[in-house]
């Protein structure tokens, strides 16, 4: 009887323990996930630079800190990872372990993305979202970027930019 009890306990432990990494390995892996200057973001910036457009990156003064900001055009680009921002593609799988935690986290990410997009549009900015999986189709991506950057503007409000503060002693 005790042998069966030990086996059933082991099975329960195996079911709970779905991660193949140790806690230290998982921590190191998650610490390497970047929020700025990611590979997809750098690739988009390379393409935009090759088109001859100057942009700023990760402007913290704007809602959501857009990945690429084109102040003179009043346009911003967000480069979203399919997993974290829940694109409808195979990369946006849902982890089976701690499913409730992940669903809540993804819901908060989606809500935050929506709020930031609305806030930017209210300020007169045009917003483009590029998904990580779209980087594979470069010709499509270049055409989409050209259409966004040089296409007809559909916003009615001038973008409201915060004035640059002048510091005493500097020109």
N, C-alpha and C positions, 0 to 999 in steps of 0.2 A: 504494500500500500504506500509506503514512504517513497519507493522508487517512482511510482506513478505521479505522486505529488511533486517530486523534484522535476520530472519531465514536463509536467504541465506548467510549472513555474518558469522553466527555461523557455518554453514556447511563448509565454506571455512576454518575457524579456526580449525575445527575438522580434516579436510583433511591435513592441514599443520602440525598439532601437532600430530605426530604418536608415539612419545616417551611416554611411560607410567610413566617414572620417572621424577622427577623435575631435574632442572639443577644441583643442589647440589648433589642429589642422583646419577646422572649419572657421575658426576665428581669423587665422592668417589669410585664408581664401577670401572671406568676406571683406577683410580690411583692404584687399587689393582692388576691390570694385570702386571705381572712381566716379565722382559726380561731375567733374570738370575735365576738359581736355581728353575726352574719351576718343577711342579710335574712330568711331563713326562721325563724331563732331569734327575731328581734325580733317577727315576725308571731305566733308561738306565744305569746310573752309578752304581747302585746296582747290576744289572745283570753283567756288565763288571767286577766289583770287585769280584763277585762270581766266575767268570771265571779265576781269578788270574792275571788280567792285571791292571797295574798302569797307570793312566791317569791324565792329568791336565785339569782344566775346564776354559772355557772362556778366552783363551789366546788372549789378545788384540793386540799382535804384529803380528798376522796373519790376512790376509784379512777376514772380516766377523766375527771375533772373534768366532771361532768354539766352540760348546758346550763341546766337549770332544776331547782332543788332545793326541795322542800316539806318542811322539817324536821319540822313538827308532824304531818304526815301520813305521814312516813317513805317518801316517794315521790320519784322522780327522773325526768326526761325528757331523753332525748338526741334532738337534731334532726340527723339524718344526711343528708348530701348523697348523692344516688343514685350519682353517679359515683365518689366516693372510698370509699364504704362498700359498693358493689356491690349495690344493690337490683336486683331482677329487673324492670327497666323500660327503655324505650328510652334514658333518660338515662345508663344505666350501660354505655355502649359501651366497647370496648377499643381503645386506640390501636394502630395498625398499626406505627408506628415504635417500635423498642426494646421489642418485645412481651414479651420475657423479663423485662426490668426492671420493666415495669408489672405483669405477672402476680405477680412476687415482692412488689412493693409492695402490691398489693391483697390478697394472701394475708396479709401482715403486718397490714394494717389490720383485716381480718376476724378474725384471731386475737386481736388486741388488744381489739377490741370484745367478743368472746366472754369473754375473761378479765376485763375490767372489769365486765361484766354479772354474771358469776358471783361476783366478789368483793363486789359491792354486795348481791347476794341473800344471800350468806353473812352479811353484816352486818345483814340484816333489812330492807333497802330493797326497795321494789317499783320495777321499771324499765319504762318505756314508751319505745319507739323510734318516732319520727315521721319519715317519709321526706319529703324535699323535694317529691316529686311529689304527695304527699297534700294539700299546701296548696291545690291548685286546687279541691278539693271541701270547701268550708268547712263546710257543714251536717254532713257526715260527720265532719269533724275536731272540731267542737264537741261532737257527741254522744260521740265517742270520748274526748275530754278529760274530759267530765262523768262518764262511766262509770269512767274511771281514777281521777279525783280523789275522787269521792264513792261509788264502787261499793264492794261488799263487799271487805274486805281479805283477802287469801289468804296473808299471811305469818304464820308462827308465832313467829318470834323478834322481840323488840323491837329496833328499830334502834339500833345502838351508835353513839353520837355521842361525839366527843372533847370532853372538857370544855373550856370556855373558860378560857384561862390568865389569871390575875389578875396585873396588873403593879403593882408597888409604887408607891404614890402616886396610883393611879387607882381610882375606884369602879366 
